[in-house]
């Protein structure tokens, strides 16, 4: 196919084009990963390796897994946030995408609005939410109070005990409510997953839906038998990326930690950051934590992908 | 009849959802224009205050003046640093990812398949694993408290965008490249004069996403930057919060937050079409 000269020149040229990535792979991924494996077996403050590092073997791992209550707390917090928050936000994104795929007037405008929070995600949006969720001055608790006032008289009809005090959630300031607060923020920025679903919905065969309609299938059956199978690969994708991203979430935890009580917002990556970059700088310990983290994230991905055989449909497959 | 009813239902849901999505921003604007007393009373027994009775536009200059320890200088430093870092990161990513994507899509070299598999595999490695050794490495280079650790890695490409460029370049018809080769065009010229002009949509998406990522990046600057003169807006905003963490200063915090969001809002509104076309490109990975 190629001219004779082209082939040889493209051999050398091709590698030349890939060089930026090759250098990056070696210097920014492979060498640091190897160094991290070695560091995890040392007790070290990260300053002078020759004088300060002490070989401890696998002690860092065993200490983390068996006698570090803070590590356990951080792991629990992150897993809880990730395993509850991800299905909720992926579900919300799916619902939003189904709504936004309908040919309604002004659909472009609605799509823009639903996508906006995802684009603007950053320190500023965390600041907004910390203010919205302020237990005393925030509009969310005010709204909840108004709803409560509406339903309270009804509730009293069958509940004799005069409940005049409503359970005002402390949100970020309370150990029980701080994770629901972060999950609310996560659901609010559903735009990224929604975009993936919108793309997948374009592949739903229209004629199949019409045929099902003619056969008298109701909307729900139509969705379940026609739309859902097409969406399953996108659901798997969003669940996997959502799990990984929420396990890695750092900004919210770091920015809001001071408000929380009882280490309620001590997330895995926040604890890792503190061990590595705050005195007494336990660099080896943090490296071991990073590898356990890799194991957990990898395990979660594997679990999701394994389960996919049962419920994900690919085109050309019955 | 059924159809219209379901349409009305969908429309109502969309309006309600939009209100939920927009409300936090709206509340942010209201708070940023309130007096301290009004800000803390705007959601209280008297009901919601949908617009401040006397909009305090001076909150904005006041808030920015208070950022950092020196009036105005703190804000201007943070703004300049953020703009410079973001611009360099975008240039680096577009340059390196398009180059490497072209190599993976169009050029033959020894070990290309293995290399590509390796690249996809590295996407699985959480950044936390390499974070600490990288910090130690950059410190040994003397790069701490400079923007180099934030900018230089961008020039070595990111697997996700390389993948996107590769997918796009793979779709370019072979005859186009063949013709150029016969005319004696080098691969560098093909890349600059043929490939880059036709892959504008991918360049646009890479630009938009890396812009937003770099602009909002918090952990990177937090780890690598130390002095106030080097700070970026994201970190400056947080130290601003700690300085005035009290709810009585919420109006300043909200005003400063809005200012840091403006570039991303403008970019989003200008480049909306590209976001939507990112939809079909996103389908490639989905």
Boltz contact constraints between the chains, C-beta under 6 A:
constraints:
  - contact:
      token1: [A, 6]
      token2: [B, 181]
      max_distance: 6.0
  - contact:
      token1: [A, 10]
      token2: [B, 107]
      max_distance: 6.0
  - contact:
      token1: [A, 10]
      token2: [B, 108]
      max_distance: 6.0
  - contact:
      token1: [A, 11]
      token2: [B, 109]
      max_distance: 6.0
  - contact:
      token1: [A, 13]
      token2: [B, 187]
      max_distance: 6.0
  - contact:
      token1: [A, 14]
      token2: [B, 103]
      max_distance: 6.0
  - contact:
      token1: [A, 14]
      token2: [B, 107]
      max_distance: 6.0
  - contact:
      token1: [A, 14]
      token2: [B, 108]
      max_distance: 6.0
  - contact:
      token1: [A, 14]
      token2: [B, 109]
      max_distance: 6.0
  - contact:
      token1: [A, 15]
      token2: [B, 109]
      max_distance: 6.0
  - contact:
      token1: [A, 17]
      token2: [B, 99]
      max_distance: 6.0
  - contact:
      token1: [A, 17]
      token2: [B, 102]
      max_distance: 6.0
  - contact:
      token1: [A, 17]
      token2: [B, 103]
      max_distance: 6.0
  - contact:
      token1: [A, 18]
      token2: [B, 100]
      max_distance: 6.0
  - contact:
      token1: [A, 18]
      token2: [B, 103]
      max_distance: 6.0
  - contact:
      token1: [A, 20]
      token2: [B, 96]
      max_distance: 6.0
  - contact:
      token1: [A, 20]
      token2: [B, 156]
      max_distance: 6.0
  - contact:
      token1: [A, 20]
      token2: [B, 157]
      max_distance: 6.0
  - contact:
      token1: [A, 21]
      token2: [B, 100]
      max_distance: 6.0
  - contact:
      token1: [A, 21]
      token2: [B, 157]
      max_distance: 6.0
  - contact:
      token1: [A, 23]
      token2: [B, 156]
      max_distance: 6.0
  - contact:
      token1: [A, 24]
      token2: [B, 156]
      max_distance: 6.0
  - contact:
      token1: [A, 24]
      token2: [B, 157]
      max_distance: 6.0
  - contact:
      token1: [A, 28]
      token2: [B, 153]
      max_distance: 6.0
  - contact:
      token1: [A, 29]
      token2: [B, 122]
      max_distance: 6.0
  - contact:
      token1: [A, 32]
      token2: [B, 130]
      max_distance: 6.0
  - contact:
      token1: [A, 32]
      token2: [B, 133]
      max_distance: 6.0
  - contact:
      token1: [A, 32]
      token2: [B, 134]
      max_distance: 6.0
  - contact:
      token1: [A, 33]
      token2: [B, 129]
      max_distance: 6.0
  - contact:
      token1: [A, 33]
      token2: [B, 130]
      max_distance: 6.0
  - contact:
      token1: [A, 35]
      token2: [B, 133]
      max_distance: 6.0
  - contact:
      token1: [A, 36]
      token2: [B, 129]
      max_distance: 6.0
  - contact:
      token1: [A, 36]
      token2: [B, 133]
      max_distance: 6.0
  - contact:
      token1: [A, 99]
      token2: [B, 10]
      max_distance: 6.0
  - contact:
      token1: [A, 99]
      token2: [B, 13]
      max_distance: 6.0
  - contact:
      token1: [A, 99]
      token2: [B, 14]
      max_distance: 6.0
  - contact:
      token1: [A, 102]
      token2: [B, 10]
      max_distance: 6.0
  - contact:
      token1: [A, 104]
      token2: [B, 10]
      max_distance: 6.0
  - contact:
      token1: [A, 104]
      token2: [B, 11]
      max_distance: 6.0
  - contact:
      token1: [A, 110]
      token2: [B, 14]
      max_distance: 6.0
  - contact:
      token1: [A, 110]
      token2: [B, 18]
      max_distance: 6.0
  - contact:
      token1: [A, 113]
      token2: [B, 18]
      max_distance: 6.0
  - contact:
      token1: [A, 113]
      token2: [B, 21]
      max_distance: 6.0
  - contact:
      token1: [A, 114]
      token2: [B, 21]
      max_distance: 6.0
  - contact:
      token1: [A, 117]
      token2: [B, 21]
      max_distance: 6.0
  - contact:
      token1: [A, 119]
      token2: [B, 268]
      max_distance: 6.0
  - contact:
      token1: [A, 120]
      token2: [B, 261]
      max_distance: 6.0
  - contact:
      token1: [A, 120]
      token2: [B, 264]
      max_distance: 6.0
  - contact:
      token1: [A, 122]
      token2: [B, 216]
      max_distance: 6.0
  - contact:
      token1: [A, 123]
      token2: [B, 218]
      max_distance: 6.0
  - contact:
      token1: [A, 123]
      token2: [B, 234]
      max_distance: 6.0
  - contact:
      token1: [A, 123]
      token2: [B, 237]
      max_distance: 6.0
  - contact:
      token1: [A, 123]
      token2: [B, 238]
      max_distance: 6.0
  - contact:
      token1: [A, 124]
      token2: [B, 257]
      max_distance: 6.0
  - contact:
      token1: [A, 124]
      token2: [B, 260]
      max_distance: 6.0
  - contact:
      token1: [A, 124]
      token2: [B, 261]
      max_distance: 6.0
  - contact:
      token1: [A, 127]
      token2: [B, 253]
      max_distance: 6.0
  - contact:
      token1: [A, 127]
      token2: [B, 257]
      max_distance: 6.0
  - contact:
      token1: [A, 128]
      token2: [B, 24]
      max_distance: 6.0
  - contact:
      token1: [A, 128]
      token2: [B, 28]
      max_distance: 6.0
  - contact:
      token1: [A, 131]
      token2: [B, 250]
      max_distance: 6.0
  - contact:
      token1: [A, 132]
      token2: [B, 24]
      max_distance: 6.0
  - contact:
      token1: [A, 137]
      token2: [B, 40]
      max_distance: 6.0
  - contact:
      token1: [A, 137]
      token2: [B, 247]
      max_distance: 6.0
  - contact:
      token1: [A, 139]
      token2: [B, 27]
      max_distance: 6.0
  - contact:
      token1: [A, 139]
      token2: [B, 43]
      max_distance: 6.0
  - contact:
      token1: [A, 142]
      token2: [B, 43]
      max_distance: 6.0
  - contact:
      token1: [A, 195]
      token2: [B, 279]
      max_distance: 6.0
  - contact:
      token1: [A, 196]
      token2: [B, 282]
      max_distance: 6.0
  - contact:
      token1: [A, 196]
      token2: [B, 286]
      max_distance: 6.0
  - contact:
      token1: [A, 199]
      token2: [B, 279]
      max_distance: 6.0
  - contact:
      token1: [A, 199]
      token2: [B, 282]
      max_distance: 6.0
  - contact:
      token1: [A, 199]
      token2: [B, 283]
      max_distance: 6.0
  - contact:
      token1: [A, 234]
      token2: [B, 286]
      max_distance: 6.0
  - contact:
      token1: [A, 237]
      token2: [B, 286]
      max_distance: 6.0
  - contact:
      token1: [A, 250]
      token2: [B, 219]
      max_distance: 6.0
  - contact:
      token1: [A, 251]
      token2: [B, 218]
      max_distance: 6.0
  - contact:
      token1: [A, 255]
      token2: [B, 238]
      max_distance: 6.0
  - contact:
      token1: [A, 272]
      token2: [B, 128]
      max_distance: 6.0
  - contact:
      token1: [A, 276]
      token2: [B, 132]
      max_distance: 6.0
  - contact:
      token1: [A, 283]
      token2: [B, 132]
      max_distance: 6.0
  - contact:
      token1: [A, 286]
      token2: [B, 132]
      max_distance: 6.0
  - contact:
      token1: [A, 287]
      token2: [B, 132]
      max_distance: 6.0
  - contact:
      token1: [A, 290]
      token2: [B, 128]
      max_distance: 6.0
  - contact:
      token1: [A, 290]
      token2: [B, 129]
      max_distance: 6.0
  - contact:
      token1: [A, 293]
      token2: [B, 128]
      max_distance: 6.0
  - contact:
      token1: [A, 294]
      token2: [B, 126]
      max_distance: 6.0
  - contact:
      token1: [A, 294]
      token2: [B, 129]
      max_distance: 6.0
  - contact:
      token1: [A, 297]
      token2: [B, 126]
      max_distance: 6.0
